[in-house]
Amino acid sequence: MINIVDDEVEDQTKLFTETQFLVQKLRTVKISI
């Protein structure tokens, strides 16, 4: 049970991190243009 919850939290954290990274990339691209 604990492992399953940990995995879910880890996935959400990963997703959040990737989203933040993409947003930063987009901002950089906008500035470049």
Contacts in CASP RR format, 6 or more apart in sequence:
PFRMAT RR
TARGET T0000
AUTHOR 0000-0000-0000
METHOD contacts of the structure
MODEL  1
MINIVDDEVEDQTKLFTETQFLVQKLRTVKISI
END
